[in-house]
Amino acid sequence: MGMLCTLLAALDSFGSPFSISLDREDLRMKSRTISIYGAIALVLVFFSSGLAAWADDPRPGRIITIDVPGSIFTNAVAMTPAGVITGFFDQADHTIRSFVREPDGTLTLFDAPGAGSGVGFGTNAFGINARGDIAGYVRDASGVFHGFVRTYEGKFTTFDVPGAGTASLQGTSAWDINAEGEIAGEYADAAYVFHAFVRDPGGLITTFDAPGAGVGPYQGTFVSSADGLNAEGAVSGFYLDSSNVFHALIRARDGTITTFDVAGAGTGPYQGTSPAGINPAGTTVGSYQDNAGVFHGYLRARGGGITAFDVPGAGTGSSQGSIPTNINTHGDTPGWYADASLLSHGFLRYRDGRIETFDAPDAGTGPNQGTFPEFNNSANAIVGYYLDASGTFHGFLRTPPEH
């Protein structure tokens, strides 16, 4: 959900009283990890994720747990149609590094130029296109963020959006990359106000702000991560208004911005409509939190029609409910739902409305434990993480189902 976790972590560092359930919701929005900001390393340990090629075990719907050797946690955040996965991991000193994993299991670790070292510093990969080009950001030794793109051959380009701040927790973050090599992301200016941008393959950067976006610290315009930019150059995102309410947006390549709120979305601070991505057909997916604090899923068709949904078994209390995290080419979306005990379970909702639910075999069964899918590719292979009974996070890969 854009830099939402960045924003929340920064606010937390100033003493804002956010609940773990709100942090989890923000984290689920395409793995916008709290690692971005100062308080980050304390939370990053909770984001262990893992990877595997389903060729290793081709049984449909098989859930495979893999923890990257030597890491404290590993977070798989995006995947190509062919099963190439990218993400980042935390070393023993809490320096963040990134990786790309081939379907045959070959693992390549990398650091983008200028990355700092130490708690919360380093290289964070987020988006990957079908060719294998990766977009992300680094946090340098001064705590400033810079965008990067890594080609599938391993060549890096780093960049800063004009107007980006140069103090700690300011700067440029890239989240999405499409087949054309366009990149979308945000930057924080010298006043900690956020603005969105699109960078074309030649390096030309266009910035934009949603009408109604707040202009206070940690308010502004944000984009969805990993699949928030489709092949047509349309961007899925949101803005945080002056009352700290979330509203969804879609920006067309020609610069036209459409904003919307799902009927029933709450109007209190940090409630509202939160998009998670956009597919080639222009369908967007996300969640909205109502005035009672309950989460519900939605899909918005290109023409504007909105379908809201709740996963059977989802709780109806505050911080419970259904949270989609991604949408693939076919219109299928994964996510998780929190039941009445605040235990989370994975789901895959097909474009026809059918819903499969699943749990990682070793997922814990206590409050705030369970299974948390993050991303599905066109084959409906799913990556995510689960929290076990001892409070440890592990990554998982769910192989494509039979249908």
C-alpha positions in Angstrom: 0.0 0.0 0.0 2.6 2.5 -0.9 4.8 3.6 1.9 2.1 2.9 4.5 4.3 0.8 6.6 7.0 3.3 6.3 4.6 6.0 7.4 3.3 3.9 10.4 6.8 3.0 11.5 7.9 6.6 11.4 4.8 7.6 13.3 5.5 4.8 15.8 9.0 6.2 16.3 7.4 9.4 17.4 5.3 7.5 19.9 2.0 7.0 18.1 -0.1 4.2 19.6 -0.7 1.8 16.7 -2.0 -1.7 17.5 -0.3 -4.8 16.1 -3.4 -5.6 14.1 -3.1 -2.3 12.2 0.6 -2.9 11.6 -0.2 -6.3 10.2 -2.8 -4.9 7.9 -0.3 -2.3 6.6 2.4 -5.0 6.3 0.2 -7.2 4.2 -0.2 -4.6 1.5 2.4 -6.2 -0.8 5.0 -6.6 2.1 5.4 -2.9 2.8 7.7 -3.8 5.6 8.2 -1.6 8.6 11.9 -2.2 7.9 11.9 1.0 6.0 12.1 3.3 8.9 14.0 3.8 12.2 12.0 1.4 14.4 12.1 -1.1 11.6 14.6 -3.7 12.7 12.7 -4.4 15.8 9.8 -5.6 13.7 11.6 -7.1 10.7 12.5 -10.2 12.7 8.8 -11.1 12.4 8.9 -11.2 8.6 10.5 -14.5 7.8 9.6 -15.7 4.4 10.9 -18.4 2.1 11.1 -19.6 -1.4 11.1 -22.8 -3.4 10.5 -23.8 -7.0 7.4 -25.9 -7.3 9.4 -28.1 -9.6 10.9 -29.5 -6.4 7.5 -30.9 -5.4 4.9 -30.7 -8.1 1.9 -31.8 -6.1 -1.0 -29.3 -6.5 -1.5 -27.0 -3.6 1.6 -28.3 -1.8 2.9 -25.9 0.9 6.7 -25.9 1.2 8.6 -24.2 4.0 12.0 -22.9 3.2 14.1 -20.6 5.5 17.1 -19.0 3.7 20.2 -20.4 5.4 22.1 -17.9 7.6 19.3 -15.3 7.6 17.3 -14.1 10.6 14.3 -13.8 8.3 13.6 -13.9 4.5 10.7 -12.1 2.9 9.6 -13.2 -0.6 7.7 -10.3 -2.1 7.1 -10.9 -5.8 7.3 -13.6 -8.4 7.4 -13.9 -12.2 5.0 -16.2 -14.2 7.9 -18.6 -14.5 8.4 -18.8 -10.8 11.5 -16.5 -10.4 11.2 -14.9 -6.9 12.7 -11.8 -5.5 12.7 -10.3 -2.0 15.0 -9.4 0.8 16.4 -10.9 4.0 17.9 -9.8 7.3 21.5 -10.7 8.3 22.7 -11.3 11.8 23.6 -7.6 12.1 20.2 -6.6 10.8 21.6 -5.3 7.5 19.0 -5.9 4.8 20.1 -7.6 1.6 18.1 -8.9 -1.4 17.9 -12.0 -3.5 16.6 -13.5 -6.7 15.8 -17.2 -6.8 15.5 -19.2 -10.0 13.0 -22.0 -10.4 15.8 -24.5 -10.3 16.8 -23.3 -6.8 19.7 -21.1 -7.8 20.0 -18.3 -5.3 21.7 -15.0 -6.1 22.2 -12.5 -3.3 22.8 -8.8 -4.1 23.4 -5.3 -2.7 22.5 -2.2 -4.7 25.1 0.5 -4.9 25.1 2.9 -2.0 23.4 0.6 0.4 24.2 1.2 4.1 24.8 -1.5 6.7 23.4 -2.0 10.2 20.0 -2.1 11.7 17.4 -1.2 9.0 19.9 -0.2 6.4 20.6 -2.0 3.1 18.8 -3.2 -0.1 15.1 -4.0 -0.4 13.8 -5.6 -3.6 10.1 -5.4 -4.2 8.9 -5.6 -7.8 9.9 -8.0 -10.6 8.7 -8.1 -14.2 8.4 -11.2 -16.4 11.9 -10.6 -17.8 13.4 -10.6 -14.4 14.1 -6.9 -13.9 13.8 -5.9 -10.3 12.8 -2.5 -8.7 13.4 -1.5 -5.1 15.2 0.9 -2.9 18.3 1.2 -0.7 18.7 3.0 2.6 22.2 4.6 2.7 24.5 5.2 5.6 22.7 8.5 6.4 19.3 6.8 6.5 18.2 8.3 3.1 16.3 6.2 0.6 17.2 5.9 -3.1 15.4 4.0 -5.8 17.1 1.3 -7.9 16.4 -1.0 -10.9 18.4 -4.2 -11.4 18.3 -5.8 -14.8 18.0 -9.5 -15.1 21.7 -9.6 -16.1 22.6 -7.9 -12.8 23.2 -4.3 -13.9 22.1 -1.6 -11.5 20.8 1.9 -11.9 20.0 4.0 -8.9 18.0 7.2 -9.0 16.4 10.0 -6.9 13.2 11.9 -7.7 13.8 15.6 -8.0 12.4 17.2 -4.8 13.0 14.1 -2.7 14.3 15.0 0.8 17.9 14.3 1.8 17.5 13.7 5.6 17.1 10.4 7.3 13.8 8.6 6.5 13.3 10.8 3.4 14.1 10.1 -0.2 12.9 7.8 -3.0 11.4 4.3 -2.9 10.6 2.2 -6.0 8.0 -0.5 -5.6 6.7 -1.7 -9.0 8.1 -2.5 -12.5 6.2 -3.5 -15.5 7.1 -5.4 -18.7 8.1 -2.1 -20.4 10.5 -1.2 -17.6 8.4 1.5 -16.2 8.7 2.0 -12.4 6.3 3.4 -9.9 6.9 4.4 -6.3 6.9 7.4 -3.9 9.3 9.9 -2.4 9.2 11.8 0.9 10.1 15.4 0.6 12.0 17.6 3.1 8.7 18.0 5.1 8.0 14.3 5.2 5.1 14.7 2.8 4.8 11.8 0.3 4.3 12.1 -3.4 4.0 9.4 -6.1 6.0 9.0 -9.3 6.3 7.1 -12.5 9.7 6.6 -14.2 9.8 5.6 -17.8 12.4 3.2 -19.2 14.6 6.1 -20.4 14.7 7.6 -16.9 12.2 10.4 -17.3 10.3 10.9 -14.0 6.8 12.2 -13.7 5.4 13.0 -10.2 1.8 13.3 -9.1 -0.4 14.0 -6.2 -4.0 12.8 -5.7 -6.6 15.5 -5.3 -7.4 15.7 -1.6 -4.1 14.3 -0.4 -3.0 15.6 2.9 0.1 17.9 3.1 1.1 17.1 6.7 4.0 14.9 7.7 3.5 11.3 6.6 0.4 12.2 4.6 0.2 12.4 0.8 0.1 10.1 -2.2 1.3 6.4 -2.3 1.2 3.5 -4.7 0.6 -0.2 -4.2 3.6 -2.5 -4.3 4.8 -5.4 -6.4 1.8 -5.3 -8.8 0.7 -1.7 -8.5 1.7 -0.8 -12.1 0.2 -2.7 -15.0 1.4 -3.1 -18.6 -0.7 -0.1 -19.7 1.1 2.1 -17.3 -1.9 2.4 -15.0 -1.0 2.9 -11.3 -3.0 1.6 -8.3 -2.5 3.6 -5.2 -4.1 5.5 -2.4 -3.8 8.8 -0.6 -3.9 9.7 3.1 -6.0 12.9 3.6 -5.6 15.6 6.2 -7.8 13.6 8.6 -5.6 10.5 8.1 -8.3 8.6 6.2 -7.3 6.3 3.3 -8.8 6.7 -0.2 -8.0 4.6 -3.3 -6.8 6.0 -6.6 -6.1 4.8 -10.1 -3.8 6.9 -12.3 -3.9 6.3 -16.1 -0.8 6.6 -18.2 -2.1 10.0 -19.5 -2.2 11.3 -16.0 -5.9 11.1 -15.3 -6.5 10.3 -11.7 -9.7 8.5 -10.5 -10.3 8.3 -6.8 -12.9 6.1 -5.0 -14.1 4.8 -1.7 -15.8 1.5 -1.2 -19.3 1.9 0.2 -19.1 1.1 3.9 -15.5 2.2 4.3 -14.8 3.8 7.7 -14.0 7.5 8.0 -11.9 7.5 11.2 -8.2 7.9 11.3 -6.4 5.1 9.4 -9.6 3.6 8.2 -10.9 3.7 4.7 -10.0 2.0 1.4 -6.6 0.4 0.8 -5.7 -1.0 -2.6 -3.3 -3.9 -3.1 -2.7 -4.0 -6.9 -3.9 -3.8 -10.4 -3.8 -6.4 -13.2 -3.5 -6.0 -17.0 -7.3 -5.8 -17.4 -7.4 -2.8 -15.1 -9.1 -4.7 -12.2 -7.9 -3.5 -8.8 -8.1 -5.4 -5.5 -7.8 -4.4 -1.9 -9.5 -4.1 1.4 -11.5 -1.6 3.3 -11.8 -1.1 7.0 -15.3 -0.1 8.2 -16.1 2.1 11.2 -16.1 -0.9 13.5 -12.6 -1.8 12.5 -13.5 -4.9 10.5 -11.7 -5.6 7.2 -13.5 -6.6 4.0 -12.1 -7.4 0.6 -13.1 -5.8 -2.7 -12.5 -5.9 -6.4 -13.1 -2.9 -8.7 -13.6 -3.6 -12.4 -12.1 -1.3 -15.0 -15.4 0.3 -15.5 -15.9 1.2 -11.9 -18.1 -1.6 -10.6 -17.1 -2.8 -7.1 -17.6 -6.2 -5.7 -17.1 -6.5 -1.9 -16.6 -9.9 -0.3 -15.8 -11.6 3.0 -14.2 -15.0 3.2 -16.3 -17.6 5.0 -15.0 -17.9 8.5 -13.7 -14.4 8.7 -14.3 -12.7 12.1 -16.6 -9.8 12.4 -14.9 -7.9 15.3 -12.3 -5.1 15.2 -9.1 -6.1 13.4 -10.7 -9.2 12.1 -12.0 -9.9 8.6 -10.7 -10.4 5.0 -7.6 -8.9 3.5 -6.7 -9.5 -0.2 -3.1 -8.9 -1.1 -2.6 -9.2 -4.8 -4.4 -9.9 -8.1 -3.0 -11.8 -11.1 -3.6 -11.7 -14.8 -6.7 -13.9 -14.6 -8.3 -11.9 -11.8 -7.6 -14.4 -9.0 -6.5 -12.9 -5.7 -4.9 -14.4 -2.6 -4.8 -13.0 0.9 -5.6 -13.9 4.4 -8.5 -13.7 6.8 -8.5 -13.3 10.6 -11.1 -15.3 12.4 -12.9 -14.5 15.6 -9.8 -15.6 17.6 -7.5 -13.4 15.5 -6.0 -16.5 14.0 -5.1 -15.9 10.3 -5.7 -18.3 7.5 -4.8 -18.1 3.8 -7.2 -17.9 0.9 -7.3 -17.8 -2.8 -10.4 -16.2 -4.4 -10.9 -17.1 -8.1 -12.4 -14.6 -10.5 -15.7 -16.5 -10.5 -16.0 -16.0 -6.8 -14.9 -19.5 -5.6 -12.7 -19.3 -2.5 -10.2 -21.9 -1.3 -8.8 -21.6 2.2 -5.6 -23.2 3.5 -3.1 -23.2 6.4 0.6 -23.8 6.4 1.1 -27.2 8.2 3.3 -25.7 10.9 1.4 -22.4 11.4 0.6 -21.5 15.0 -3.0 -21.5 16.2 -2.9 -18.6 18.6 -4.0 -15.0 18.2 -2.0 -13.1 15.6 -0.5 -16.4 14.4 -1.3 -18.3 11.3 -0.8 -18.1 7.5 -0.3 -14.9 5.5 -0.2 -15.2 1.7 1.3 -12.2 0.0 1.6 -12.7 -3.8 0.3 -15.0 -6.6 1.6 -15.3 -10.1 -0.4 -16.2 -13.2 -0.2 -19.9 -12.4 -1.6 -19.2 -8.9 1.6 -20.2 -7.2 1.5 -18.3 -3.9 4.3 -17.0 -1.7 3.9 -15.7 1.8 4.8 -16.3 5.4 3.4 -18.0 8.5 3.9 -17.5 12.2 4.4 -20.7 14.2 3.4 -21.4 17.8 6.7 -20.3 19.1 6.4 -16.8 17.5 8.8 -17.5 14.7 8.0 -16.4 11.1 8.8 -18.8 8.2 8.3 -18.3 4.5 6.2 -20.6 2.4 5.5 -21.4 -1.2 2.2 -23.0 -2.2 2.4 -24.8 -5.5 -0.3 -24.1 -8.1 -3.6 -25.8 -7.5 -5.2 -28.2 -10.0 -7.7 -25.7 -11.3 
